[in-house]
Amino acid sequence: MKLARSLFVLALVVAIGVSCGSEENGSDAAVEQNLEIQAFDFYFDPTALSADVGAEVTIEFTNSGSVAHSWTSPDLDVEVEASAGEESQVTFVAPSEPGSYDFFCEYHPEEMQGTISIGGSDEPVEERPETDEDEDVDVDVDVEDEDSNEAGTTDDY
């Protein structure tokens, strides 16, 4: 009887532990995002990507060019390479803070460049608030007519 009770308690503890560790509970589950990018000779399509903060991001990299290309982002510590006509993929976890990160082809960095935005950081920066210095200023200007010696007078035509 004592053994049966111990086994029951053990089974209950295991069941609770398994259900608490399940990703289906919601909050601990990482968002998964698949992004596709294609390399040509010598450009990327698209050149702008975006992903959610903290997402598990998979880059599906297709090399449609005739030479080897890479998708490289040193700031994200990510690189994937593909020979001509091949496909590759790489998975990484996006940073926990919004930001914009450059990527390029390791073999053709001057020609092949782009940006990946994490957490919507590609939104335009809000214009600075208007200050007293920005208000319209009235300026009086004296206009001197060529036919007149007095400043501020003009002839009506």
ABEGO torsion letter per residue (X at the ends): XAAAAAAAAAAAAAAAAAAAABAAAGAABBBBBBBBBBBBOBBBOBABBBBBBGBBBBBBBBBABABBBBBBBAAAGBBBBBBBGBBBBBBBBBBABBBBBBBBBAABAAABBBBBBBGGAABBBBBBBBBAAABBBBBBBBBBBAABABBGBBBBX
